[in-house]
Amino acid sequence: MIAPEAYVPGSSDVLLVVDIQHDFCPGGALAVPRGDEVISAVNALARHFPHVVLTQDWHPSGHLSFASSHPGARPYETVDVDYGAQILWPDHCVQGTRGAAFRPELDVPHAELVLRKGYHRGIDSYSAFYENDRRTPTGLASYLRERGIRRVFMAGLAFDFCVRFSAEDARRIGFDVVVFDDACRAIDVGGSAAATYEQFQALGIACHPSACVTDAAAQR
């Protein structure tokens, strides 16, 4: 008998691994505290999933979200842009640089898709599903639906930005969503980590530890 808190991934499930890149790990340009700690958990999780998608932040030089693109601005200030408030970040994950590359410890050879996001110079992209205007799709939803995916599991960086926006969008467009919060780390800008948990609860997005995942063989 499978306990209610146990997940056995099947053909309609996908693990979405968010932005395990050099610049989001210690020593990177936009390092998430202890971000590298999630890699071993992600590798272990991925072995249980027949379907895995990786996302990769992929900014051109001079991206709108970079503080360096706004004379006199500093990282972590907020400015108003066409699509609303935008936090300004240090230059990070610039296309073709080491910072944009996946960490070499990430070991998911059976990943079926690498989705690059944030490559439109004039709009940021936290979510794997929509640009930050919340209207422009990345195409991931259609890809998953055409393959019969109904439930999206998530892990990666950062919990309170790219994981959060991806989870919220996935739930909003009809997917069931589970976030493995022990396989995520947060930047925590102005209480954003706590706000993420509150929003997940309000939207019915489950947060569970990665240990609740098993495979069918283990249940026999």
matplotlib code that plots the C-alpha trace (Angstrom):
import matplotlib.pyplot as plt

x = [0.0, 1.4, 1.2, -0.7, 2.5, 4.4, 4.8, 5.5, 6.2, 4.6, 4.2, 2.1, 4.6, 7.6, 10.4, 11.1, 14.7, 15.1, 18.3, 21.1, 23.7, 27.1, 25.9, 23.2, 25.5, 28.2, 30.9, 28.5, 27.3, 23.9, 24.6, 21.7, 22.9, 23.9, 22.5, 25.0, 23.5, 20.4, 22.4, 22.7, 19.1, 18.1, 20.2, 18.6, 15.1, 15.7, 16.4, 12.8, 11.3, 10.8, 10.4, 12.8, 13.0, 15.8, 15.5, 18.4, 18.5, 20.0, 20.3, 21.8, 24.3, 22.6, 19.4, 16.7, 16.8, 20.5, 21.2, 24.1, 21.5, 20.1, 22.5, 22.8, 20.9, 22.2, 21.4, 18.3, 16.6, 13.2, 12.2, 9.0, 9.1, 6.4, 5.1, 5.3, 7.8, 11.2, 13.9, 17.3, 19.9, 23.7, 24.7, 24.2, 23.7, 24.9, 24.6, 27.7, 29.5, 30.6, 28.1, 25.2, 26.4, 24.9, 26.9, 29.0, 27.8, 24.2, 23.8, 20.5, 21.5, 17.9, 16.6, 14.4, 14.4, 16.5, 14.3, 16.1, 14.4, 15.2, 16.6, 14.3, 16.4, 13.5, 11.6, 12.7, 11.6, 11.4, 8.8, 9.4, 5.9, 5.6, 7.7, 7.3, 4.5, 2.5, 1.1, 4.0, 4.3, 7.5, 5.9, 6.5, 2.8, 2.0, 5.0, 4.0, 0.3, 1.1, 3.1, 0.3, 1.9, -0.6, 1.5, 4.6, 7.2, 9.8, 13.2, 16.0, 16.9, 15.7, 12.8, 11.3, 11.7, 12.1, 10.7, 7.8, 6.8, 7.0, 4.9, 2.3, 2.0, 1.8, -1.0, -2.8, -3.0, -4.2, -1.3, -1.1, 2.0, 4.4, 7.5, 10.3, 11.3, 14.4, 15.7, 15.4, 17.2, 15.9, 17.4, 15.0, 14.7, 12.5, 10.8, 10.2, 10.8, 8.0, 5.7, 6.3, 5.1, 2.0, 1.2, 1.7, -0.7, -3.3, -3.0, -3.0, 0.6, 2.0, 5.5, 7.0, 10.4, 12.2, 12.2, 8.5, 9.4, 9.9, 9.5, 7.0, 9.5, 10.0, 6.2, 6.0]
y = [0.0, 3.4, 6.0, 9.2, 11.2, 8.9, 9.7, 7.1, 9.0, 7.7, 8.5, 11.6, 13.1, 15.4, 16.7, 20.3, 21.1, 24.9, 26.8, 24.7, 27.0, 28.4, 31.9, 30.8, 28.7, 29.9, 31.9, 32.9, 36.4, 35.9, 33.2, 31.7, 30.9, 27.2, 26.7, 24.0, 21.8, 21.0, 19.2, 15.8, 15.9, 16.8, 14.0, 11.5, 12.7, 12.6, 8.9, 8.2, 10.2, 8.9, 12.5, 15.4, 19.0, 21.3, 25.1, 27.4, 31.2, 32.6, 36.4, 38.5, 41.2, 44.4, 42.6, 44.9, 43.1, 43.9, 46.9, 47.7, 48.5, 51.3, 54.2, 55.0, 51.9, 49.2, 45.5, 44.6, 48.0, 47.8, 49.8, 50.1, 48.7, 48.2, 45.0, 46.2, 46.1, 44.6, 43.8, 44.7, 41.9, 41.7, 40.7, 36.9, 33.9, 35.8, 33.6, 31.6, 32.4, 29.9, 31.5, 30.4, 26.8, 24.0, 22.9, 19.9, 17.9, 18.0, 14.4, 14.0, 12.3, 11.3, 14.9, 15.2, 19.0, 22.1, 25.1, 28.4, 31.5, 35.2, 35.6, 38.5, 41.6, 43.7, 41.4, 39.2, 35.5, 33.8, 31.2, 28.3, 28.8, 32.6, 35.6, 38.2, 39.9, 36.7, 36.7, 35.6, 31.8, 29.9, 26.9, 24.5, 24.1, 22.9, 20.6, 18.9, 18.6, 17.1, 14.5, 13.7, 15.3, 16.2, 16.6, 18.8, 18.3, 21.0, 21.5, 24.0, 27.6, 29.9, 28.8, 32.2, 33.4, 31.0, 28.0, 30.1, 31.7, 28.4, 26.6, 29.4, 29.4, 25.7, 25.6, 28.5, 26.8, 23.5, 21.2, 19.6, 20.9, 19.6, 21.4, 19.6, 22.4, 20.6, 20.4, 24.2, 27.2, 30.7, 34.1, 35.7, 39.3, 41.2, 38.1, 36.5, 33.0, 33.2, 34.9, 32.0, 29.4, 31.6, 31.8, 28.1, 27.3, 29.7, 28.2, 24.6, 23.9, 21.1, 21.4, 18.0, 16.6, 14.7, 11.6, 11.1, 10.0, 6.3, 4.0, 1.3, -1.5, -0.2, -0.6, -4.3]
z = [0.0, -1.0, 1.8, 0.9, 1.1, -1.3, -5.0, -7.6, -10.8, -14.0, -17.6, -17.0, -14.6, -15.3, -13.1, -14.0, -12.8, -12.6, -13.4, -11.9, -13.3, -12.2, -11.7, -9.3, -7.1, -4.6, -6.4, -9.2, -10.2, -8.6, -6.1, -4.2, -0.7, -0.5, -4.0, -4.8, -2.1, -4.2, -6.9, -5.3, -4.3, -7.9, -9.3, -6.9, -7.7, -11.5, -11.4, -10.4, -13.2, -16.8, -18.0, -17.0, -18.3, -17.5, -17.6, -18.3, -17.8, -21.0, -21.1, -23.9, -22.8, -21.8, -20.6, -19.2, -15.8, -15.3, -13.0, -15.3, -18.0, -15.9, -15.3, -11.6, -10.5, -8.1, -7.9, -6.0, -6.6, -8.1, -11.2, -13.2, -16.7, -19.3, -17.7, -14.1, -11.3, -12.1, -9.6, -11.0, -10.8, -11.2, -14.8, -14.8, -17.0, -20.1, -23.2, -23.9, -20.7, -18.0, -15.6, -17.9, -18.1, -16.1, -13.1, -14.1, -11.1, -12.5, -13.8, -15.7, -19.0, -19.7, -19.7, -22.7, -23.1, -22.2, -22.1, -22.4, -21.0, -20.5, -24.0, -24.9, -24.2, -23.1, -20.7, -17.8, -17.5, -14.2, -15.1, -17.4, -18.8, -19.4, -19.7, -16.9, -18.6, -17.7, -21.3, -23.6, -23.5, -23.7, -25.4, -22.5, -21.6, -25.1, -25.2, -21.9, -22.9, -26.3, -24.4, -22.0, -18.9, -16.2, -13.1, -12.7, -10.0, -9.4, -7.9, -8.3, -8.0, -6.8, -4.7, -4.3, -7.9, -10.9, -9.0, -7.6, -10.9, -12.7, -10.1, -10.0, -13.8, -14.0, -11.5, -13.1, -16.5, -15.1, -14.1, -10.7, -9.1, -6.4, -5.2, -3.5, -1.1, 0.3, -3.3, -3.7, -2.1, -1.9, -2.5, 0.1, -1.0, 1.4, 2.8, -0.5, 0.8, 3.3, 0.8, -1.6, 1.0, 1.7, -2.0, -2.6, 0.2, -1.2, -4.7, -3.5, -4.6, -2.5, -0.9, 0.1, 0.8, -2.0, 0.2, -0.5, -4.1, -4.8, -7.8, -8.5, -7.8, -4.2, -3.6, -4.5]

ax = plt.figure().add_subplot(projection="3d")
ax.plot(x, y, z, "-o")
ax.set_aspect("equal")
plt.show()
